[in-house]
Amino acid sequence: MKLDINFHKKDICIWIGGLILISLVITAGSIPFMDLLPPGESSKEVLVSPSREHILGTNDVGQDIFSRLLYGLRVSIFTSLSVGLAATLIAGFLGSMAALTGGAFDRFILRLCDVFLALPEFIICLLIASYIRPNVITLILIISLLNWQGPLKVIRSQVVICKENLSVYTARTFGANKIHILRKHIIPEILPLLISTFIRNARVAVFMEASLSYLGLVDPKTISWGKIMGNAMAFTYLDVWKWWLLPVGVVLSLFLLSLSYIGYYMENKRNVYLEEIES
């Protein structure tokens, strides 16, 4: 009975997380069809409270907060998914090849991971951003290059187990190359791990992008949730500030919650798979 209850909870997690994420993605994709004031365009009304024309009011230069919230959603989704994909590809490919190759290449990759893991990734990202003020694409590259090391070691360990399977041994006996083995035999086995790694990297990207934007360390032209929250904190002496901060905070929390629920479900799927291997 207990196992059934736990399984039901896992199903609830994937449904809640999936519905929230799909709703946010659909909303971001519907922006071109909405009658919104462009996020960088100023209206004649400055620091106004929510109204029919401006659902969440306007900021100190007359920009519509609701419009900036939705465009910030699009930037955050694009950043998180891009970083999640890029960092997972790096970790998955290098970790798998290190496990399959072994020897000096394997030791080199592990030592390289140790060097990167010794560095405080957020501090490094903070220093780089403060120097170059990155745009969205540059920020994606920076975060991706700083978030592949930990997952790589986990993926490598899993591939070391998978390469002992009979199917992999047979493929190597018949002369299959590493890319073929990786594509046909390894990736299907570690797919739940790759998905959970993708979710983990996407969640980190949302946090880091919002934090750097909050501190004003990204391209000023970038529309970001962190920038909206940072501007709100500069006007706490006015009543309108809460209409800038709270809605953004709620949507950001929902986004992170959806990724966390999906990641929790995929972690459990991976644990079940590992238990089946051990048994």
C-alpha positions in Angstrom: 0.0 0.0 0.0 2.9 2.3 0.8 4.5 1.8 -2.6 1.2 2.7 -4.3 0.9 5.9 -2.3 4.5 6.9 -3.2 3.9 6.2 -6.8 0.8 8.3 -6.8 2.8 11.2 -5.3 5.3 10.9 -8.1 2.6 11.1 -10.7 1.1 14.2 -9.0 4.6 15.8 -9.2 5.0 15.3 -12.9 1.4 16.4 -13.7 1.7 19.6 -11.6 5.1 20.4 -12.9 4.2 19.6 -16.5 1.0 21.6 -16.4 2.7 24.7 -14.9 5.6 24.6 -17.4 3.3 24.0 -20.4 1.1 26.9 -19.3 4.1 29.2 -19.0 5.5 28.1 -22.4 2.1 28.6 -24.1 1.8 32.1 -22.5 5.3 33.0 -23.7 4.4 31.8 -27.2 1.2 33.8 -27.3 2.9 37.1 -26.7 2.9 38.2 -30.4 -0.9 37.8 -30.5 -1.5 39.9 -27.4 -2.3 43.6 -27.5 0.7 44.7 -25.4 2.7 47.9 -25.2 6.2 47.0 -26.3 8.4 46.5 -23.2 10.9 49.1 -24.1 8.3 51.7 -25.1 7.3 54.4 -22.7 3.7 55.6 -22.1 2.8 59.0 -20.9 1.8 57.6 -17.5 4.6 57.2 -15.0 4.5 55.2 -11.7 0.8 54.5 -12.0 -1.0 51.8 -10.1 -2.8 48.9 -11.9 -5.5 50.0 -14.2 -7.4 48.7 -17.3 -4.8 50.1 -19.6 -1.8 48.9 -17.5 -2.7 45.7 -15.6 0.3 45.9 -13.2 0.9 49.7 -13.6 4.0 51.4 -15.0 7.5 52.0 -13.8 9.5 55.2 -13.4 9.9 55.7 -17.2 6.4 54.8 -18.1 7.0 51.2 -19.3 4.2 48.7 -18.8 5.1 46.2 -16.1 2.8 43.5 -17.3 4.4 43.6 -20.8 7.8 43.4 -19.3 6.8 40.5 -17.1 5.6 38.5 -20.1 8.7 39.3 -22.2 10.9 38.5 -19.2 9.1 35.1 -19.1 10.2 34.5 -22.7 13.8 35.4 -21.9 13.8 33.2 -18.8 12.4 30.2 -20.6 14.8 30.5 -23.5 17.8 31.0 -21.2 16.9 28.0 -18.9 16.1 25.6 -21.8 19.3 26.6 -23.7 21.5 26.3 -20.7 19.9 23.0 -19.7 20.5 21.6 -23.2 24.0 22.9 -23.7 25.3 21.9 -20.2 23.7 18.5 -20.4 25.2 17.8 -23.9 28.7 18.8 -22.6 28.4 16.6 -19.5 26.7 13.7 -21.3 29.2 13.5 -24.2 32.4 14.1 -22.2 31.2 11.8 -19.3 30.2 9.0 -21.7 33.3 9.2 -23.8 35.5 9.3 -20.7 33.8 6.1 -19.3 34.0 4.3 -22.7 37.6 5.3 -23.5 39.1 5.0 -20.0 42.9 5.4 -19.5 44.6 8.8 -19.8 41.5 10.5 -21.4 39.3 9.4 -18.5 41.8 10.7 -15.9 42.2 14.0 -17.7 38.5 14.6 -17.8 38.1 13.8 -14.1 41.0 16.1 -13.1 39.5 18.9 -15.3 36.2 18.4 -13.5 38.0 18.7 -10.1 39.6 22.0 -11.2 36.2 23.4 -12.2 34.4 22.1 -9.1 37.0 23.9 -6.9 35.9 27.2 -8.4 32.8 29.0 -7.0 30.7 29.1 -10.1 28.4 31.9 -9.1 31.3 34.1 -8.1 33.1 33.4 -11.4 29.9 34.2 -13.3 29.5 37.4 -11.3 33.0 38.6 -12.1 32.7 37.8 -15.8 29.2 39.5 -16.0 30.4 42.6 -14.2 33.3 42.9 -16.7 31.5 42.3 -20.0 27.8 42.9 -19.2 26.6 39.9 -21.3 23.5 39.7 -23.5 21.3 36.7 -23.4 23.4 34.6 -25.8 26.7 35.3 -24.0 25.1 34.7 -20.6 23.8 31.3 -21.8 27.4 30.4 -22.9 28.9 31.5 -19.6 26.4 29.6 -17.4 26.6 26.5 -19.6 30.4 26.4 -19.3 30.2 26.7 -15.5 27.6 24.0 -14.9 28.7 20.7 -16.5 31.2 19.4 -14.1 29.1 17.8 -11.3 26.6 16.1 -13.6 29.5 14.8 -15.7 30.8 12.7 -12.9 27.4 11.2 -12.2 26.8 10.4 -15.9 30.3 8.9 -16.2 29.6 6.6 -13.2 26.4 5.4 -14.8 28.0 4.8 -18.1 30.7 2.7 -16.4 27.9 0.4 -15.2 26.1 0.4 -18.5 29.2 -0.5 -20.6 29.3 -3.9 -18.7 26.0 -4.9 -20.2 25.9 -7.8 -22.6 24.6 -5.7 -25.5 27.5 -3.2 -25.2 30.0 -6.0 -24.9 28.6 -7.7 -28.0 28.6 -4.5 -30.0 32.3 -3.9 -29.1 33.1 -7.5 -30.0 31.7 -6.9 -33.5 33.8 -3.7 -33.9 31.2 -1.0 -33.3 32.7 2.4 -32.6 32.1 4.5 -29.5 29.6 6.8 -31.2 27.5 3.9 -32.3 27.6 2.3 -28.8 26.8 5.6 -27.2 23.8 6.3 -29.5 22.3 2.8 -29.6 23.1 1.3 -26.2 24.2 4.0 -23.7 21.9 6.9 -24.2 18.6 4.9 -24.0 19.9 3.4 -20.7 20.8 6.8 -19.1 18.0 8.9 -20.6 16.2 9.5 -17.2 19.6 10.7 -15.8 20.1 13.0 -18.8 16.6 14.5 -18.4 17.1 15.1 -14.6 20.4 16.7 -15.4 18.7 18.9 -18.0 16.1 20.0 -15.4 18.8 20.7 -12.8 20.8 22.8 -15.2 17.7 24.7 -16.3 16.8 25.5 -12.7 20.3 26.8 -12.0 20.1 28.9 -15.1 16.9 30.6 -14.1 18.3 31.5 -10.7 21.6 32.8 -12.0 20.1 34.8 -14.8 17.6 36.4 -12.4 20.3 37.1 -9.8 22.7 38.8 -12.3 19.8 40.8 -13.7 18.7 41.9 -10.2 22.3 43.2 -9.6 22.3 45.0 -12.9 25.1 43.0 -14.4 23.6 42.1 -17.8 23.0 44.0 -21.0 20.7 47.0 -20.1 18.6 46.2 -23.2 17.7 42.7 -21.9 14.2 42.4 -20.5 14.5 40.3 -17.3 12.6 39.4 -14.2 15.6 40.2 -12.1 15.8 43.7 -13.5 12.1 44.3 -12.7 12.6 43.2 -9.1 15.8 45.3 -8.8 13.9 48.4 -10.0 11.1 47.6 -7.6 13.4 47.7 -4.6 14.5 51.2 -5.6 10.9 52.5 -5.1 9.8 50.8 -1.9 8.7 54.2 -0.6 5.9 54.3 -3.1 2.8 52.1 -3.2 3.4 50.9 -6.7 6.5 48.9 -6.0 4.6 45.8 -4.8 2.9 45.5 -8.2 6.3 45.2 -9.8 7.8 42.8 -7.3 5.1 40.4 -6.2 3.7 39.2 -9.6 7.3 38.6 -10.9 8.2 36.7 -7.7 5.1 34.5 -8.0 5.7 33.7 -11.7 9.4 33.0 -11.0 8.5 30.8 -8.1 6.0 28.8 -10.3 8.6 28.4 -13.0 11.2 27.0 -10.5 8.5 24.9 -8.8 7.6 23.3 -12.2 11.2 22.4 -12.9 11.7 21.1 -9.4 8.6 18.8 -9.6 9.7 17.4 -13.0 13.2 17.0 -11.7 11.9 15.1 -8.6 9.9 12.7 -10.8 12.9 12.0 -13.1 15.2 11.4 -10.1 12.8 8.8 -8.8 12.7 7.2 -12.3 16.4 7.0 -12.3 16.5 5.5 -8.7 14.0 2.8 -9.8 16.2 2.0 -12.8 19.3 1.7 -10.6 17.5 -0.6 -8.2 16.5 -2.8 -11.1 20.2 -3.0 -12.3 21.4 -3.9 -8.8 18.8 -6.6 -8.4 
